[in-house]
Amino acid sequence: QMQVVESGGGSVQPGGSLRLSCVASGRFYGINNWGWYRQAPGQQRDLVATITRDGISHYAGSVKGRVTISRDLAKNTAYLQMNSLEPEDTAVYYCNVQAAPALDVWGQGTLVTVSS
């Protein structure tokens, strides 16, 4: 079994920054992909960014240039650095981790609120 826990959410003013963390623990052979997704109230869950074990990243158009995804293989941790936050970024942010053997696990989410 693998567990995924996000942290780092909170309240911030427009233009501010936050850094989210996603830690995977438990029994697995290796992490292949990390993904950050977000879900605003009444909306579907949308992709924010993904990164592979090899460091290949992909970003949603709405966050490109403001968000950076990274990972630390030794710590089984992925990060999401978010800058120039806007009220539209308010959502619950979820981490998804895909690992061997055939594991695909979501965290419980962390709330990000951007408001003046």
BELDA-V982165 format. One record per residue. N is the residue number from 1. RES is the residue in three letters. PHI is phi in whole degrees, 0 to 359 (* if undefined). OMEGA is omega in radians with two decimals (none if undefined). Layout:
N|RES|PHI|OMEGA + N|RES|PHI|OMEGA
This chain:
1|GLN|*|3.09 + 2|MET|236|3.07 + 3|GLN|244|3.14 + 4|VAL|233|-3.11 + 5|VAL|229|3.07 + 6|GLU|263|3.05 + 7|SER|205|3.06 + 8|GLY|104|3.11 + 9|GLY|289|3.13 + 10|GLY|165|3.13 + 11|SER|257|-3.11 + 12|VAL|213|3.10 + 13|GLN|279|3.07 + 14|PRO|305|-3.08 + 15|GLY|92|-3.12 + 16|GLY|280|-3.09 + 17|SER|228|3.01 + 18|LEU|215|3.06 + 19|ARG|236|3.11 + 20|LEU|265|3.09 + 21|SER|237|3.13 + 22|CYS|223|-3.10 + 23|VAL|248|3.07 + 24|ALA|256|3.12 + 25|SER|217|3.13 + 26|GLY|109|-3.04 + 27|ARG|255|3.05 + 28|PHE|199|-3.06 + 29|TYR|269|-3.12 + 30|GLY|172|-3.12 + 31|ILE|270|-3.14 + 32|ASN|262|-3.08 + 33|ASN|214|2.95 + 34|TRP|242|3.08 + 35|GLY|219|3.01 + 36|TRP|251|3.12 + 37|TYR|230|3.10 + 38|ARG|218|-3.13 + 39|GLN|222|3.07 + 40|ALA|276|-3.14 + 41|PRO|306|3.12 + 42|GLY|76|-3.11 + 43|GLN|244|3.08 + 44|GLN|281|3.10 + 45|ARG|279|-3.07 + 46|ASP|241|3.07 + 47|LEU|291|3.00 + 48|VAL|252|-3.11 + 49|ALA|197|3.05 + 50|THR|225|3.06 + 51|ILE|212|3.13 + 52|THR|270|3.08 + 53|ARG|301|-3.12 + 54|ASP|278|3.07 + 55|GLY|92|3.11 + 56|ILE|278|-3.05 + 57|SER|247|3.12 + 58|HIS|216|-3.09 + 59|TYR|231|2.98 + 60|ALA|290|-3.11 + 61|GLY|300|-3.07 + 62|SER|290|-3.10 + 63|VAL|242|-3.07 + 64|LYS|302|-3.12 + 65|GLY|93|3.13 + 66|ARG|247|-3.02 + 67|VAL|233|3.07 + 68|THR|229|3.06 + 69|ILE|259|3.11 + 70|SER|213|3.12 + 71|ARG|214|3.08 + 72|ASP|240|-3.05 + 73|LEU|297|-3.10 + 74|ALA|294|-3.10 + 75|LYS|258|-3.09 + 76|ASN|52|-3.02 + 77|THR|230|3.00 + 78|ALA|242|-3.10 + 79|TYR|232|3.03 + 80|LEU|228|3.09 + 81|GLN|271|-3.09 + 82|MET|242|3.13 + 83|ASN|241|3.12 + 84|SER|48|-3.07 + 85|LEU|294|-3.12 + 86|GLU|238|3.10 + 87|PRO|306|3.13 + 88|GLU|293|3.10 + 89|ASP|276|3.12 + 90|THR|297|-3.09 + 91|ALA|182|2.90 + 92|VAL|271|-3.12 + 93|TYR|260|-3.11 + 94|TYR|245|3.06 + 95|CYS|251|3.05 + 96|ASN|239|-3.13 + 97|VAL|236|3.07 + 98|GLN|246|-3.07 + 99|ALA|221|3.05 + 100|ALA|277|0.01 + 101|PRO|264|3.00 + 102|ALA|60|3.12 + 103|LEU|262|3.13 + 104|ASP|216|-2.93 + 105|VAL|236|3.08 + 106|TRP|254|3.00 + 107|GLY|276|-3.07 + 108|GLN|274|3.10 + 109|GLY|96|3.06 + 110|THR|224|-3.02 + 111|LEU|274|3.03 + 112|VAL|243|3.13 + 113|THR|239|3.13 + 114|VAL|245|-3.05 + 115|SER|202|3.06 + 116|SER|267|none
